[in-house]
Amino acid sequence: MAPKRKAPQNNSNGSADIDYNRMDLKKLKNECKKRNLDESGKKAEVIARLCNSDQQDHVANEAINKRTKSSENVEPQSCPTSINVQVKKSAKVDDSYDGPKPCTIYADYHCVLEQSNSQDGENNNCIIQLIDCTYFYYVWMRSSCEEEEDNCALNGPVDNIKDAIKMFNRKFKDLTKNNWSNRGNFIPYPGQYILIEMVEEDQGCTATSTSANTGEVSNDKPGRETLKLMEFISDKRYLEIAIENIGIHEKVFPSCVVNKGLIVWGFSILEDIEEALQNGEFKLVQELSKSFYHGLSYSRYGGKKLVDNEWKLNRLRKELQLLMDVWIARDLVKETTVLNDENQSLTAYYHALNVKLTLMNPGDEIYNTIENYFMSTRYSATEITHIWQMDRPGEDERFALHDAIQNRRLLWFCTHAASTASILKYGLRISPLTNEFVGPALCFNSTVADGLRYLKSLHHGIIFLAEVALGKEHQFKGVGSNRSLTAASQGCDSVVVSGDRFTDPENDSKIRFHGKEVPIHQGMAIEPEAFGNFYGNAYFIYNESQIRLRYIIRAKREY
């Protein structure tokens, strides 16, 4: 059980003497601003926030006051120019911590301080830790003195890591008069704490991610399961399997290793083939087809390497897009590899993707809702292993353009595991050269079964769950396709193609995002009277800004 917290007796900055009830709301908010506190709310809420802040600062202020009293009659003395600091590879959360769990120490924000110039023979220590609770951050402080009860304070919660780091830095400086960023050159001061233990800094990885909106650097540290996800999507073997499944053998033809220039060349050849087909130049089609397959070291179709119809053109364009995704993933590996340190390489890879992934806890309400949607719309022995909430810089602002659309839904987007890194870094993109079932568009499914074929070769795969602003739907009925479409019908925002199963809106649950409740299906998919082109309903979107990627899911097949 954690030690009881003592009520603050005094405050060196004088805040304990302030009568907040006599201050008007404007003055109270100014006081909050000075302390970097939230200024919103009614007067009673702001007063409560200020009082809480006074209590949280008590540990640091009490320590400083105690040193000051004990050293009032002591002659100033010179301090040593260096101190003996114990450096650890890692540290665990303090045993007395009584805040939310599960949790970890964020990066290297841990230190143990000891009282300097103690005249009473007592050994006084203080622990400061920045606690990462996945969704929120706290600064935990515990000061201990011989023969006295420990004094603890849990500062937070803070939902922004930068604000949490500022809070940690402020507490550290209050007790030591040193800046955390310069702790390697720590200078002890009379009457202050000295640094006796810290965690070794991570020097090997210098890669960071920069927000596309603000230019701010993302410093969040990926956890163990997130690093495993990075290992999976960057795995050399899996990327090679993706290429071999297309029918390209790099090992047989080392001179034709997939690269950006080769892929761009492939797209241009396919454009020439399309033009030749339209003009009826079949001899030229034969020559160009041979050149295409030879240049990319294809082994498909045996000796009949002829691209003589739209279906083959469309398939090859999709394969080239997959090769581009593989090239992006490989290129990121080259840029972020740290010699002889796989863990740092994976951390650097995560930061290079410029996306924030937050691992969800099994048993959470939203986790259970997503898992139920998955289990009720699959068709094989497949299960979820992990779910991450994802945030890409700029997506919220772009998606806000469609705030007026009320018809929106959480839908599945399934793809090759080899494309995951590209999607995380650049988002979902519509290729004008690739014709889907109803023209160039992105396809989302109401049932996850439509995309589980991507797990066939690896038995593991990646699935995205996106919020899609569907708006007014154009219903496309009947078996067949219409690749001549380049946009939804006039006045519509999306095209919907009926499938063999449909999800009953009566079974919907809802998840709230930015004040909007978004439906997510719950319950088994129902068979209709007539059969369509897909297992479930397929939703086609022609505008990338109508899509907000919400979750990334890792799944596996049981056989």
C-alpha positions in Angstrom: 0.0 0.0 0.0 1.3 3.4 -0.9 2.3 5.8 1.9 -0.3 8.4 2.9 0.1 11.8 1.4 0.7 14.6 3.9 -1.3 17.8 3.5 0.8 20.8 2.6 1.8 23.0 5.5 3.5 25.8 3.6 4.3 27.0 0.1 7.4 28.9 -0.6 5.9 30.8 -3.5 3.2 32.1 -1.3 0.3 30.4 -3.1 -0.8 28.9 0.3 -1.6 32.4 1.5 -3.7 33.3 -1.6 -7.5 33.3 -1.0 -8.7 32.0 -4.3 -12.4 32.6 -3.4 -11.8 36.4 -3.3 -10.3 36.4 -6.9 -12.5 36.8 -10.0 -12.4 34.2 -12.8 -10.1 36.3 -15.0 -7.4 36.5 -12.2 -7.8 32.8 -11.5 -7.2 31.9 -15.1 -4.2 34.2 -15.2 -2.8 32.3 -12.2 -3.4 29.0 -14.0 -1.6 30.4 -17.0 1.5 31.3 -14.9 1.6 27.7 -13.7 1.0 26.1 -17.2 -2.4 24.7 -16.0 -5.6 24.3 -17.9 -7.6 27.6 -17.9 -10.9 26.3 -18.9 -14.0 25.6 -16.7 -16.1 27.5 -14.1 -14.7 29.3 -11.1 -15.1 26.3 -8.8 -13.3 24.0 -11.2 -10.4 26.5 -11.7 -10.1 27.0 -7.9 -10.0 23.2 -7.4 -7.3 22.9 -10.1 -5.1 25.6 -8.4 -5.5 24.0 -5.0 -4.5 20.6 -6.5 -1.5 22.3 -8.0 -0.5 23.7 -4.6 -0.7 20.2 -3.1 1.3 18.6 -5.9 4.1 21.1 -5.5 4.3 20.4 -1.8 7.0 17.7 -2.1 9.5 20.0 -3.9 8.7 23.1 -1.8 9.0 21.2 1.5 12.3 19.8 0.6 13.7 23.2 -0.4 12.4 24.8 2.8 13.9 22.1 4.9 17.3 22.6 3.3 17.0 26.4 3.6 16.2 26.2 7.4 19.0 23.7 8.1 21.5 25.9 6.2 20.5 29.3 7.4 23.4 29.5 10.0 25.9 27.6 7.9 28.7 29.5 6.2 28.7 29.3 2.4 31.1 26.6 1.2 32.5 25.6 -2.1 30.9 22.6 -3.8 32.7 19.8 -5.5 33.1 20.2 -9.2 32.0 16.6 -9.9 29.8 14.0 -8.2 29.6 10.2 -8.4 26.3 9.4 -10.2 25.2 5.8 -10.5 24.1 5.2 -14.1 21.7 2.3 -14.8 20.7 0.7 -18.1 17.1 0.7 -17.0 14.8 1.4 -14.1 11.5 0.2 -12.8 8.5 2.1 -11.6 8.8 3.0 -7.9 7.3 0.3 -5.7 5.3 2.9 -3.8 3.7 4.3 -7.0 -0.1 4.2 -6.5 -1.3 5.7 -9.8 -3.0 4.1 -12.8 -1.6 0.8 -14.2 -0.2 -0.8 -16.3 2.6 1.8 -16.7 6.2 2.2 -17.5 8.9 4.9 -17.1 9.0 7.1 -20.1 12.4 7.0 -21.9 15.2 7.9 -19.4 13.1 10.2 -17.2 14.0 8.7 -13.8 16.4 9.9 -11.1 17.2 9.5 -7.5 18.3 12.6 -5.5 20.0 12.9 -2.1 20.1 15.8 0.3 23.3 17.9 0.1 25.0 19.5 3.2 22.8 17.7 5.7 23.7 18.9 9.2 21.4 16.6 11.2 23.0 13.3 10.1 19.8 12.2 8.4 19.8 10.6 4.9 17.1 12.3 2.8 16.3 11.0 -0.7 13.8 11.9 -3.4 12.7 9.9 -6.4 11.3 11.6 -9.5 9.8 9.5 -12.4 7.9 10.3 -15.5 5.2 7.6 -15.8 3.8 6.5 -19.1 0.3 5.1 -18.7 -0.3 4.7 -22.5 -3.1 7.4 -22.7 -1.8 9.8 -20.1 1.4 10.7 -18.3 2.2 11.5 -14.7 5.2 12.7 -12.7 5.6 10.6 -9.6 7.7 12.0 -6.6 8.5 10.3 -3.4 10.8 11.9 -0.7 12.0 9.7 2.2 13.7 10.7 5.4 14.9 8.3 8.1 12.4 7.7 10.9 9.7 9.7 9.0 6.8 8.7 6.8 7.4 9.0 3.1 5.9 12.0 1.4 4.4 11.2 -2.0 2.8 13.2 -4.8 1.3 12.1 -8.2 1.3 15.1 -10.6 -1.1 14.8 -13.5 -2.6 13.4 -15.6 -1.2 15.1 -18.7 -2.3 13.9 -22.1 0.7 15.5 -23.9 4.2 14.2 -23.5 5.8 17.6 -24.0 3.8 19.1 -21.1 4.7 16.1 -19.0 8.4 16.5 -19.7 8.2 20.2 -18.8 6.6 19.2 -15.5 9.4 16.7 -14.8 12.0 19.3 -15.7 10.5 21.8 -13.4 10.4 19.4 -10.4 14.0 18.4 -11.0 15.1 22.0 -11.2 13.2 23.0 -8.1 15.1 20.5 -6.0 18.6 20.8 -7.6 18.8 24.2 -9.4 20.1 22.2 -12.4 18.5 21.6 -15.7 17.6 18.0 -16.6 18.9 18.5 -20.1 22.3 19.3 -18.7 22.4 16.6 -16.0 25.6 15.2 -17.5 27.3 18.4 -16.2 25.5 18.4 -12.8 26.6 21.1 -10.4 25.7 20.6 -6.7 24.5 23.6 -4.7 24.5 24.1 -0.9 21.1 23.4 0.6 19.8 21.5 -2.5 19.6 17.9 -3.6 22.3 16.2 -5.6 21.9 13.6 -8.3 23.0 10.1 -7.3 21.2 7.9 -9.8 19.9 8.2 -13.4 19.1 6.0 -16.4 21.6 5.8 -19.2 20.7 8.0 -22.2 19.8 6.4 -25.5 22.7 7.6 -27.7 22.5 5.2 -30.6 19.2 6.3 -32.2 19.1 9.8 -33.6 16.1 9.3 -35.9 13.0 11.4 -35.0 9.7 12.0 -36.6 8.4 15.4 -37.5 4.8 16.5 -37.5 3.6 17.6 -41.0 1.5 20.3 -39.4 3.6 21.8 -36.7 7.1 20.6 -37.4 7.3 19.4 -33.9 9.4 16.3 -33.1 7.7 13.2 -31.8 9.6 11.7 -28.8 7.1 8.9 -27.8 8.9 5.7 -27.0 7.4 2.5 -28.6 6.6 -0.4 -26.3 7.6 -4.0 -26.7 4.6 -5.1 -28.8 4.9 -2.0 -31.0 8.5 -2.8 -31.6 7.4 -6.4 -32.6 5.0 -4.8 -35.0 7.8 -2.8 -36.5 9.9 -6.0 -36.8 7.0 -7.7 -38.6 6.3 -5.0 -41.2 10.0 -4.5 -41.9 11.0 -8.1 -41.9 13.2 -8.9 -44.9 11.7 -12.4 -45.4 8.1 -11.2 -45.5 9.0 -8.4 -48.0 10.8 -11.0 -50.2 7.7 -13.3 -50.0 5.5 -10.5 -51.2 7.7 -10.0 -54.3 7.9 -13.7 -55.0 4.2 -14.1 -54.8 3.9 -11.6 -57.6 6.2 -13.8 -59.7 9.4 -11.8 -59.5 12.7 -13.5 -58.5 15.4 -11.1 -57.4 17.7 -13.9 -56.3 17.7 -15.4 -59.8 18.2 -12.0 -61.5 20.3 -9.9 -59.0 20.6 -7.1 -61.6 16.9 -6.5 -61.4 16.5 -5.9 -57.7 13.3 -3.9 -57.1 14.1 -0.2 -57.0 12.1 3.0 -57.6 13.5 3.6 -61.1 12.5 0.1 -62.2 9.0 0.6 -60.9 8.5 3.9 -62.6 9.7 2.4 -65.8 7.2 -0.4 -65.4 4.3 2.0 -65.0 5.3 3.9 -68.2 5.5 0.6 -70.2 2.0 -0.3 -69.0 0.7 3.1 -70.2 2.3 2.5 -73.6 0.6 -1.0 -73.7 -2.8 0.6 -72.8 -2.4 3.1 -75.6 -1.4 0.4 -78.1 -4.4 -1.7 -77.1 -6.7 1.2 -77.7 -5.2 1.8 -81.1 -5.3 -1.9 -82.1 -1.5 -2.2 -82.4 -1.3 -5.8 -81.3 2.3 -6.4 -82.6 3.4 -3.5 -80.5 1.5 -4.9 -77.5 3.5 -8.1 -77.9 6.8 -6.3 -78.0 6.0 -4.1 -75.0 4.7 -7.0 -73.0 7.9 -9.0 -73.6 10.0 -5.9 -72.6 7.9 -5.4 -69.4 8.2 -9.0 -68.2 11.8 -9.3 -69.1 12.7 -6.0 -67.4 11.0 -7.0 -64.1 12.2 -10.6 -64.2 8.6 -12.0 -64.1 8.0 -15.7 -64.3 4.2 -15.6 -64.5 2.2 -16.9 -67.4 5.1 -19.2 -68.6 5.9 -18.3 -72.2 2.6 -16.5 -72.8 3.7 -13.2 -71.4 1.1 -11.0 -73.1 -0.7 -8.1 -71.6 -3.7 -8.1 -74.0 -6.7 -6.9 -71.9 -7.8 -4.4 -69.2 -7.9 -7.0 -66.5 -4.2 -7.9 -66.9 -3.3 -4.2 -67.0 -5.1 -3.5 -63.8 -3.6 -6.5 -62.0 0.0 -5.5 -63.1 -0.6 -1.9 -61.9 -1.6 -3.2 -58.5 1.5 -5.4 -58.4 3.7 -2.4 -59.3 2.0 -0.4 -56.5 2.8 -3.2 -54.1 6.5 -3.2 -55.3 6.6 0.5 -54.6 5.4 -0.2 -51.0 8.1 -2.8 -50.6 10.7 -0.4 -51.8 9.5 2.2 -49.3 9.7 -0.3 -46.5 13.2 -1.4 -47.5 14.4 2.2 -47.9 13.2 3.0 -44.4 15.1 0.0 -43.0 18.3 1.3 -44.7 17.8 4.8 -43.3 17.1 3.7 -39.7 19.4 0.7 -39.2 21.6 1.1 -36.1 24.7 -1.1 -36.3 24.5 -4.1 -33.9 21.4 -2.8 -32.1 18.2 -4.2 -33.4 16.1 -2.6 -30.6 17.3 0.9 -31.5 16.9 0.2 -35.2 13.2 -0.7 -34.7 12.7 2.4 -32.5 14.2 4.5 -35.3 12.0 2.8 -37.8 8.9 3.6 -35.8 9.9 7.3 -35.5 10.6 7.4 -39.3 7.1 6.4 -40.0 5.8 9.6 -38.4 2.8 8.1 -36.8 1.7 7.6 -33.2 0.6 4.1 -32.3 -1.1 3.5 -28.9 -1.5 -0.1 -27.9 -4.9 -0.9 -26.6 -5.6 -3.1 -23.6 -7.6 -6.3 -24.1 -10.7 -6.0 -22.0 -11.2 -2.3 -22.7 -14.7 -1.5 -23.9 -13.5 -0.2 -27.3 -11.1 -3.2 -27.8 -14.0 -5.6 -27.1 -16.3 -3.7 -29.5 -13.7 -3.9 -32.3 -12.9 -7.6 -31.5 -16.7 -8.4 -31.6 -17.0 -6.7 -35.0 -14.0 -8.7 -36.3 -15.2 -12.1 -34.9 -18.8 -11.6 -36.2 -17.8 -10.8 -39.8 -14.9 -13.3 -40.4 -15.3 -16.6 -42.1 -12.2 -18.6 -41.0 -10.4 -19.4 -37.8 -8.7 -16.0 -37.5 -8.2 -13.9 -34.4 -6.9 -10.6 -33.3 -3.6 -10.5 -31.5 -3.2 -6.7 -30.9 -4.9 -3.5 -31.6 -3.3 0.0 -31.8 -5.0 3.3 -32.0 -3.3 5.3 -34.7 -2.8 9.1 -35.3 -1.2 10.5 -38.4 -0.3 14.2 -38.5 -2.6 16.2 -40.7 -5.4 13.6 -41.0 -7.7 15.2 -38.4 -7.5 18.6 -40.2 -8.1 17.0 -43.6 -11.0 14.9 -42.3 -12.6 17.9 -40.7 -13.5 19.2 -44.2 -16.3 16.6 -44.0 -17.6 17.4 -40.5 -21.1 18.2 -42.0 -21.5 14.6 -43.2 -23.6 12.7 -40.8 -23.5 9.3 -42.5 -20.2 7.8 -41.4 -19.1 4.3 -40.4 -16.1 2.3 -39.1 -15.1 0.0 -42.0 -12.3 -2.5 -42.7 -9.5 -1.9 -45.1 -7.4 -4.9 -45.8 -4.1 -5.0 -47.7 -0.7 -6.8 -48.0 1.5 -6.7 -44.9 4.2 -5.4 -47.2 2.1 -2.2 -47.7 1.8 -1.4 -44.0 4.8 0.8 -43.7 3.8 2.9 -46.7 0.3 3.4 -45.4 1.5 4.3 -41.9 3.9 6.9 -43.3 1.9 8.3 -46.2 -1.7 7.3 -45.5 -4.1 5.7 -48.0 -3.7 6.9 -51.5 -5.8 6.5 -54.6 -3.8 5.7 -57.7 -5.4 7.2 -60.9 -3.8 4.4 -62.9 -5.5 1.6 -61.0 -9.1 0.7 -61.8 -11.0 -0.9 -59.0 -14.4 -2.5 -59.4 -16.0 0.8 -60.0 -13.1 3.0 -61.2 -10.1 4.4 -59.4 -11.1 4.4 -55.7 -10.3 3.0 -52.3 -12.4 0.0 -51.2 -13.7 -0.5 -47.7 -15.6 -3.6 -46.5 -18.4 -4.1 -44.0 -17.1 -7.6 -43.3 -13.5 -8.4 -42.6 -13.8 -11.7 -44.4 -13.3 -9.9 -47.8 -9.7 -9.1 -46.8 -8.5 -12.2 -44.9 -7.0 -13.6 -48.2 -4.0 -11.4 -47.4 -3.2 -13.6 -44.4 -3.1 -16.7 -46.6 0.7 -16.9 -47.3 2.0 -15.6 -43.9 -0.7 -16.7 -41.5 -0.2 -13.2 -40.0 -1.4 -10.0 -41.4 -2.4 -6.3 -40.9 -5.9 -4.9 -41.1 -6.9 -1.3 -40.8 -10.2 0.0 -39.3 -11.1 3.5 -40.7 -13.8 6.0 -40.0 -15.2 6.8 -43.5 -17.5 9.8 -44.2 -19.9 8.0 -46.6 -22.3 10.8 -47.0 -25.0 10.2 -49.7 -24.5 6.7 -51.1 -24.9 5.6 -54.7 -26.1 2.0 -54.7 -24.5 -0.1 -57.4 -26.6 -3.3 -57.8 -26.2 -6.4 -59.8 -23.3 -8.7 -60.7 -20.5 -7.1 -62.8 -18.4 -4.0 -62.7 -18.3 -0.5 -64.1 -14.6 0.6 -64.3 -15.6 3.7 -66.3 -16.6 5.5 -63.1 -14.1 8.1 -61.9 -16.3 9.6 -59.1 -19.6 8.9 -57.3 -22.7 9.9 -59.2 -23.6 13.6 -59.0 -24.9 14.6 -55.6 -23.4 11.4 -54.0 -20.3 11.0 -51.9 -19.7 7.2 -52.2 -20.6 4.1 -54.1 -21.9 1.0 -52.4 -21.8 -2.5 -53.9 -24.0 -5.1 -52.3 -22.4 -8.3 -51.1 -23.4 -11.8 -50.2 -23.8 -10.8 -46.5 -25.0 -7.5 -45.0 -24.7 -6.1 -41.5 -27.9 -5.1 -39.7 -27.9 -1.5 -38.5 -30.1 -2.6 -35.6 -27.0 -4.3 -34.1 -24.7 -1.3 -34.4 -22.8 0.1 -31.4 -21.1 3.5 -31.5 -17.6 4.9 -30.7 -17.2 8.7 -30.2 -14.5 10.7 -32.0 -14.3 14.4 -31.5 -17.9 14.7 -30.4 -19.3 12.5 -33.2 -20.8 9.1 -32.6 -19.6 6.7 -35.3 -21.5 3.4 -35.9 -19.6 0.1 -35.7 -21.4 -3.1 -36.4 -22.0 -5.8 -33.7 -23.6 -9.1 -34.4 -23.5 -11.7 -37.2 -23.7 -10.7 -40.9 -27.0 -11.7 -42.5 -27.4 -13.5 -45.9 -29.6 -11.5 -48.4 -32.0 -13.1 -50.9 -29.8 -12.2 -53.8 -26.0 -12.6 -54.1 -23.5 -9.9 -55.1 -19.9 -9.5 -56.0 -18.4 -9.4 -52.5 -18.8 -11.4 -49.2 -20.1 -8.2 -47.5 -21.0 -4.7 -48.7 -18.1 -2.9 -50.4 -17.9 0.9 -50.0 -15.9 2.8 -52.7 -14.4 6.3 -51.9 -13.0 8.6 -54.5 -11.7 11.3 -52.2 -8.9 10.5 -49.8 -10.0 13.3 -47.3 -13.1 11.3 -46.5 -11.0 8.7 -44.7 -9.6 8.8 -41.2 -7.5 5.8 -40.2 -8.4 5.0 -36.6 -7.0 1.6 -35.7 -4.3 -0.9 -37.0 -4.9 -4.5 -36.1 -2.6 -7.4 -36.2 -4.3 -10.8 -36.8 -3.3 -14.4 -37.3 -4.8 -17.5 -38.8 -5.0 -20.7 -36.8 -4.0 -23.0 -39.6 
